[in-house]
Amino acid sequence: MKIMKFGGTSVGKPERMHAVARLILSEPEDKIVVLSALSGTTNTLVQISKALADGHRDQAKQIIDDLRKHYDAFCEGLLQTSEARVKARDIVNHHFEFLEIILKISFSEALERDILAQGELLSTQLFCTYLEEIQVPVVLLPALEFMYIDEYHEPVLAKIKTKLTALLQQYPDQHLFVTQGYICRNARGEVDNLKRGGSDYTASLIGAAVQASEIQIWTDIDGMHNNDPRVVKNTFPIERLSFDEAAELAYFGAKILHPASIWPAQFFNIPVRLLNTMQPEARGTLITDQATGEGVKAVAAKDGITAIKIKSSRMLLAYGFLRKVFEVFEKYRTPIDMITTSEVAVSLTIDQIVHLENIQRELEAYGSVEVEHDQTIIAIVGNEIVSQKAILKNMFAALEPIPLRMISYGGSRHNVSLLIHSTHKEQALRALNKGLFGLD
């Protein structure tokens, strides 16, 4: 069985949803199709939630009305028969009745998660309605019946596998299934989600649960590029990456792939292929357990980084100092991206600042604490690059005009990470494109 995930831009217009159907039907293998919400929908649902949280019900009502018009027009373009259009209208009515009801009740975090789930619920039902209109047998698998996370917001793969397997066994003669990306149920049984970009994660978890032959991630770009094409003009898609290389790039800013989506595929050694809905003939990027060639594969940038420096004259030879520092971050469930140490100080970076005030207060028990915001991590990724002196030489030569705040080297043989102020990000990416790839 093959998993095919399509992002919001891939289904954002009626003609694109038609194209997705053609792509699916051209694939003879049994498949589970994972869909995101129509492009722009999740952002709009966030706006509705914010308006309600701020007590602006009239504003929320206006946003809901505008979104309803968008879906009415979408259904007209998607479907041709009156029977299918009536069914689609009933689907849209059902979900917008819910959005109308929430205008009259108290807002809460649980309600917000219900609101954010509406996009995927709508897109999958409308897509199935179109498939039925063109007489393609399909089964809609509700993600809320098998996708579960625990109290720490981590997926419960054993439960996902059990629930999903039981669902699939109800349809032994079916070859095409559709389900929602992003949404799930939490440990309390409430509607929840896998955070932004979570549809990739859904596809990978499903692939792991059913031991898929391949996981395909279809977006609007032809694979993972060697640099950020939004910033750098001359970039190119990478044909092959190892799981380790792809994980580094995804974590450190390559937007095409959700960072968490690598580990389920890697654990079960399921190939992941990144493809372009707009250019289905493009080869894209294949991610497997095999590393190919040596040298730099790509550069990625991760914004929104905060650097924290803890300095203490008592640190020298102090047994357990680093353990105490790490325990503070563990207490507040805040991951650390980079870390460097000296005899009197430790510097590290985080990308989640929800608990920063508490973290800073507790760290001050061990020394003086300095915090710097608006930082960017630049990651240079490739197979065995730390052993190649020419790469390091070219990298530092390209970045000579740019102040470097931190350097992480040696933690991975596939990655060298640099911390710079975010104002230098675009300059750094362009300089590395020229210095490492010879591209202006």
Buried (B, 14 or more C-beta within 10 A) or exposed (E): BBBBBBBBBBBBBBEBBBBBBEBBEEBEEBBBBBBBBBBBBBEBBBBBBBBBBEEEBEBBBEBBEEBBEEBEEBBEEBBEEEEBBEBBBEBBEEBBEBBEEBBEEEBEEEBBBBBBBBBBBBBBBBBBBBBBBBEBEBBBBBBBEBBBBEEEBEBBBEBBBBBBEEBBEEEEEEBBBBBBBBBBBBBEEEBBBBEEBBBBBBBBBBBBBBEBBBBBBBBBBBBBBBBBBEBBEBBBBBEBBBBBBBBBBBBBBBBBBBBBBBBBBBEBEBBBBBBBBBEBEBBBBBBBEEBBEEEBBBBBBBEBBBBBBBBBEEBEEEEEBBEBBBEBBEEBEBEBBBBBBEEEBBBBBBBBBEBBEEBBEBBEEBBEBEBBEEBBBBBBBBBEBBEBEEBBEBBBEBBEEBEBBBEBBEEBBBBBBBBBBBEBBBBBBBBBBBBBBEBE
